[in-house]
Amino acid sequence: MIKAHKIRLNPTPEQEIYFRKAAGTKRFVYNQALALWKWGKSVGIEDFGPAEIKRQINTFKEEQFPWMYDVAKDVFEGAIQDLGAALSNYFEYKAGKRKGAKVGFPKFKTKKNKKQSFRLNNDKFSVENHRIRIPHLGPEGAPVNMAETLRFEGKIMGAVVSKVADWWFVSIMVDVEKPEPKQFAVATVGVDVGIKTLAKLSDESAFENQKPLRKGLSLLKKLNRSLARRIKGSNRWWKAKSKLGRFHFKVANKRSDAHHKASNAIAKNYAFIGLEDLHVKGMAKNRKLSLSISEVGLGEFIRQIEYKPDWFGGETVRVGRFYASSRTCNDCGYINKELTLSDRTWTCQGCGTIHDRDWNAAKNIEQEALRLACA
């Protein structure tokens, strides 16, 4: 089982120059490879895949682009692999073999991309305590300071160095042993995710939606105004842009922290988890709710609840998105067709039970997931 640990780096000015150079080299090679692929297809060359593209670039890179050798060869190889994966994903989606969100044709990368990154293979770097050694940083790869030690034990499979806002990070992939199935405190549970509350469970426990973006909207408006009033490309414009990027990064971290804490608690304590299959992109098209839906990050939270139970020997079952979990009375089965989104509680006309909308939905999701699992 492969896990990744993302750690903040504290590079020296010289090391940061190397990181920028490596990210720029990766971007250049990716664009060159994509241009070559398009040319090969236009002239009708068969089997013009990543391996052939790599061979073609190797024939002229020493003469035309000698600066590529200033960074680790993993950067060059990683760019070709990324293009190969992007093309494969596109053609699989086009052929109907890939499910999920629409996958478009690969585009050329620019310096304006929010995230700059490059790959390192496991044989080209080493990790020791708070240090990571990367090739071409000094005679033997001068160590770069890490904010914390590597959390996982096992075989290191590779790493990705990336820049987010003003900070550099390394995400280290480690092949760890799958833990033995644990004894769970509760056998089954249903999870109803939402906007007002991040998640309500069928045992009537809940996780708060902290709304980090809403709390900082006034600061966000101020930072956007400051950026708009600067001359684009000036020193003050770059400073304002940096402050705005830091703000968004901190908001994303707060949201991610809430997601991981809630999903870990659910995965650790429940053996069987029923989860509603929501069309989050469709929900976000509602103009009145789009900000709230995007802020809570329902898609990512659902993804975490779905994969984390496998770490502890649990199981997750998704309930169809058209199942009337909120409208159905959990006691008698009566369906309230007049229920609106603003109704947080409702009284069943069949048996007279007063329901909390979300907890009733969580109980119904649990029962439906059990039915689907046993079918």
C-alpha positions in Angstrom: 0.0 0.0 0.0 1.5 3.3 -1.1 1.1 6.4 1.0 2.5 9.9 0.4 3.8 12.4 3.0 3.9 16.0 1.9 6.6 18.0 3.8 7.5 21.7 3.5 11.0 22.4 2.5 13.3 25.3 3.6 15.7 25.7 0.8 18.6 28.2 0.7 18.5 30.8 -2.1 20.9 28.7 -4.2 18.7 25.6 -3.7 15.6 27.5 -4.7 17.2 28.6 -7.9 17.9 24.9 -8.7 14.2 24.1 -7.9 13.0 26.8 -10.3 15.4 25.6 -13.0 14.2 22.0 -12.6 10.5 23.0 -12.7 11.2 25.2 -15.8 13.1 22.3 -17.5 10.2 19.9 -16.8 7.8 22.4 -18.3 10.0 22.9 -21.4 10.5 19.2 -22.0 6.8 18.5 -21.6 6.0 21.2 -24.2 8.7 19.9 -26.6 7.4 16.4 -26.3 3.8 17.4 -26.9 4.8 19.4 -30.0 6.7 16.4 -31.3 3.8 14.1 -30.7 1.5 16.4 -32.7 4.1 16.6 -35.5 4.4 12.8 -35.6 0.7 12.4 -35.9 0.4 15.1 -38.6 2.9 13.3 -40.8 1.4 9.9 -40.2 4.2 8.2 -38.1 2.8 5.1 -36.4 3.8 4.1 -32.8 5.0 7.6 -32.1 4.6 7.2 -28.3 6.5 8.5 -25.3 9.4 6.1 -25.8 10.0 7.3 -29.4 9.6 11.0 -28.3 12.2 10.5 -25.6 14.6 9.0 -28.2 14.0 11.8 -30.6 14.7 14.5 -28.0 17.9 12.7 -26.8 19.3 12.9 -30.3 19.5 16.7 -30.2 19.2 17.9 -26.6 23.0 17.8 -25.9 23.6 20.1 -28.8 20.6 22.4 -28.6 19.7 22.3 -25.0 22.9 21.5 -22.9 21.4 23.3 -19.9 19.1 20.3 -19.4 22.1 18.5 -17.9 22.2 21.0 -15.0 19.3 19.2 -13.3 18.7 15.5 -12.6 17.7 13.3 -15.5 14.6 12.3 -13.6 13.2 15.8 -14.4 13.5 15.0 -18.1 12.1 11.5 -17.8 9.3 12.6 -15.5 8.0 15.2 -18.1 7.8 12.5 -20.7 6.0 10.1 -18.3 3.5 12.9 -17.4 2.7 13.5 -21.1 2.3 9.7 -21.7 -0.1 9.5 -18.8 -2.1 12.5 -20.0 -2.4 11.1 -23.5 -3.4 7.7 -22.2 -6.1 9.2 -19.9 -7.5 11.2 -22.8 -7.8 8.4 -25.2 -9.1 6.0 -22.6 -11.9 8.5 -21.7 -12.6 9.1 -25.4 -12.9 5.3 -26.0 -15.3 5.0 -23.0 -12.8 3.0 -20.9 -12.3 5.6 -18.3 -15.1 6.7 -16.0 -15.4 10.0 -14.0 -14.9 13.6 -15.0 -14.2 14.6 -18.6 -10.6 14.4 -19.6 -9.4 16.9 -22.2 -6.5 16.7 -24.6 -3.2 17.8 -23.0 -2.3 21.5 -23.3 1.0 23.3 -23.3 2.2 24.3 -19.9 3.0 28.0 -19.1 4.9 29.8 -16.3 1.5 31.1 -15.2 0.5 27.7 -13.9 -0.2 27.9 -10.2 1.8 24.8 -9.4 5.3 24.2 -10.6 6.7 20.7 -9.9 9.2 18.0 -11.0 9.7 14.3 -10.2 12.6 12.4 -8.6 13.1 8.7 -8.7 13.8 6.8 -5.5 17.4 6.1 -6.5 18.2 9.8 -7.0 17.6 11.1 -3.5 17.9 10.1 0.1 16.1 11.1 3.3 17.6 11.3 6.7 15.9 12.9 9.7 15.1 16.5 8.7 17.2 16.4 5.5 16.7 15.3 1.9 19.6 15.0 -0.5 18.9 15.9 -4.1 21.3 15.4 -7.1 23.1 18.5 -8.5 22.8 20.4 -5.3 26.5 20.5 -4.4 29.1 17.8 -5.0 27.1 15.0 -3.6 23.7 16.7 -3.4 23.7 19.3 -0.6 20.9 18.5 2.0 17.7 20.5 1.9 16.1 21.2 5.2 12.6 19.6 5.8 10.1 21.0 8.3 9.5 17.5 9.7 10.8 14.0 9.5 9.3 11.4 7.2 6.2 9.9 8.9 6.0 6.5 7.2 8.4 3.5 7.3 8.9 1.4 4.2 10.4 1.4 0.7 10.6 4.9 -0.8 9.1 4.8 -4.3 9.7 8.3 -5.5 9.1 12.0 -4.8 7.6 15.1 -6.3 8.9 18.6 -5.5 6.4 21.3 -6.0 5.8 25.0 -5.3 2.6 26.3 -3.8 2.2 30.0 -3.1 5.6 31.0 -1.9 6.7 27.7 -0.4 8.4 24.5 -1.7 7.2 21.1 -0.7 8.3 17.5 -1.3 5.7 14.7 -1.5 7.5 11.4 -0.7 5.7 8.2 -1.8 6.4 5.2 0.5 5.3 1.6 0.1 4.1 0.6 3.6 2.7 -2.6 4.9 -1.1 -2.8 5.1 -2.1 -2.9 8.8 -4.0 -5.8 10.2 -7.8 -5.3 10.4 -8.8 -3.6 13.6 -11.7 -4.3 16.0 -14.2 -1.5 15.3 -16.2 0.2 18.0 -19.3 0.4 15.8 -20.3 -2.0 13.1 -22.3 0.2 10.6 -22.9 3.9 10.0 -24.5 6.2 7.4 -22.9 9.5 6.5 -24.8 12.5 5.2 -22.5 15.2 4.0 -23.7 18.7 3.5 -23.1 22.5 3.6 -24.5 23.6 6.9 -22.7 20.7 8.7 -19.8 18.9 7.1 -21.2 15.5 8.0 -23.9 14.0 10.1 -23.8 10.3 11.0 -26.6 7.9 11.7 -25.6 7.6 15.3 -26.3 11.3 15.7 -22.7 12.5 15.9 -21.7 15.4 13.6 -18.6 17.2 12.2 -18.6 21.0 12.0 -18.2 22.9 8.7 -15.6 25.5 9.7 -16.2 27.7 6.6 -12.6 29.1 6.4 -13.3 31.1 3.2 -16.4 32.8 4.5 -14.6 33.9 7.6 -11.9 35.6 5.5 -14.0 37.1 2.7 -13.3 40.7 3.8 -9.6 40.1 3.8 -9.9 38.3 0.4 -11.7 41.4 -1.1 -9.0 43.7 0.3 -6.2 41.6 -1.2 -7.9 41.4 -4.6 -8.4 45.2 -4.6 -4.7 45.7 -3.7 -3.6 43.4 -6.6 -6.0 45.2 -9.1 -4.5 48.6 -8.2 -0.9 47.6 -9.0 0.8 47.8 -12.3 1.0 44.3 -13.7 4.6 42.9 -13.5 5.9 45.6 -11.1 7.5 44.7 -7.7 4.4 45.8 -5.8 2.2 43.7 -8.1 4.3 40.6 -7.3 4.1 41.3 -3.6 0.4 41.7 -3.7 0.1 38.5 -5.8 2.2 36.7 -3.2 0.0 37.8 -0.3 -3.1 36.7 -2.2 -1.5 33.3 -2.9 -0.6 32.8 0.7 -4.2 33.6 1.7 -5.7 30.9 -0.6 -3.0 28.4 0.6 -3.9 28.9 4.2 -7.6 28.6 3.5 -7.0 25.4 1.6 -4.9 24.0 4.5 -7.7 24.7 7.0 -10.2 23.0 4.8 -7.9 20.0 4.2 -7.2 19.7 7.9 -10.9 19.5 8.7 -11.4 16.9 5.9 -8.6 14.6 7.1 -9.6 14.8 10.8 -13.2 14.0 10.1 -12.5 11.2 7.5 -9.9 9.6 9.8 -12.4 9.5 12.7 -15.0 7.9 10.5 -12.6 5.4 8.9 -11.2 4.3 12.3 -14.4 3.9 14.2 -16.8 2.3 11.7 -16.5 -1.1 10.0 -19.2 -0.5 7.3 -19.9 3.0 6.0 -22.8 4.0 3.8 -22.2 7.1 1.7 -24.4 9.1 -0.7 -23.1 9.5 -4.3 -23.5 13.2 -5.0 -23.0 15.0 -8.3 -21.0 17.8 -6.8 -20.2 19.6 -10.1 -23.9 19.7 -10.9 -24.7 21.1 -7.4 -22.1 23.8 -7.8 -24.0 25.2 -10.8 -26.6 26.6 -8.4 -25.7 30.2 -8.2 -27.1 30.7 -4.8 -25.2 27.8 -3.3 -22.1 27.6 -5.5 -19.8 29.4 -3.1 -20.9 27.3 -0.1 -20.6 24.1 -2.0 -17.2 24.9 -3.4 -15.9 26.1 -0.1 -16.8 22.9 1.8 -15.0 20.7 -0.7 -17.6 17.9 -0.8 -15.9 16.0 -3.6 -12.6 15.7 -1.8 -14.2 14.8 1.5 -16.3 12.0 -0.1 -13.1 10.7 -1.8 -11.3 10.5 1.5 -14.2 8.7 3.2 -14.2 6.2 0.4 -10.5 5.2 0.3 -9.4 5.5 4.0 -11.5 2.6 5.4 -9.3 0.3 3.4 -6.4 1.2 5.7 -8.2 -0.2 8.7 -10.0 -3.1 7.1 -13.4 -1.3 6.7 -15.7 -1.0 3.8 -17.6 1.8 2.0 -20.7 1.5 -0.1 -22.1 4.3 -2.1 -25.9 4.9 -2.3 -27.3 6.1 -5.6 -27.7 9.9 -6.0 -31.4 9.6 -6.8 -32.3 7.8 -3.6 -34.6 10.0 -1.6 -32.7 9.8 1.7 -33.9 13.2 3.1 -37.5 12.8 2.0 -38.1 9.3 3.3 -39.2 8.7 6.9 -36.8 6.3 8.5 -39.6 5.0 10.8 -42.5 4.2 8.4 -41.2 4.8 4.9 -43.5 7.7 4.1 -42.0 10.0 1.3 -42.4 13.7 1.9 -42.5 15.1 -1.7 -43.1 18.7 -0.5 -39.8 18.8 1.5 -37.6 21.8 0.5 -33.9 22.6 1.0 -34.8 25.2 3.6 -36.7 22.7 5.8 -34.2 21.5 8.4 -36.8 19.6 10.4 -40.0 18.0 9.2 -42.9 16.0 10.6 -43.9 12.8 9.0 -47.6 12.7 8.0 -47.6 8.9 8.1 -46.5 8.3 11.7 -46.1 11.8 13.2 -42.3 11.5 13.9 -40.4 14.8 13.9 -37.2 14.3 11.9 -33.9 16.3 11.8 -33.4 16.3 8.0 -29.7 15.3 8.0 -29.8 12.7 10.7 -32.9 11.1 9.0 -31.0 11.0 5.7 -27.9 9.4 7.4 -30.1 6.6 8.9 -31.7 6.0 5.5 -28.3 6.0 3.7 -27.0 3.4 6.3 -30.0 1.1 5.7 -29.9 1.4 1.9 -26.1 0.8 1.8 -26.6 -2.4 3.9 -29.4 -3.5 1.4 -27.1 -2.9 -1.6 -24.2 -4.8 0.1 -26.4 -7.8 0.8 -28.1 -7.8 -2.6 
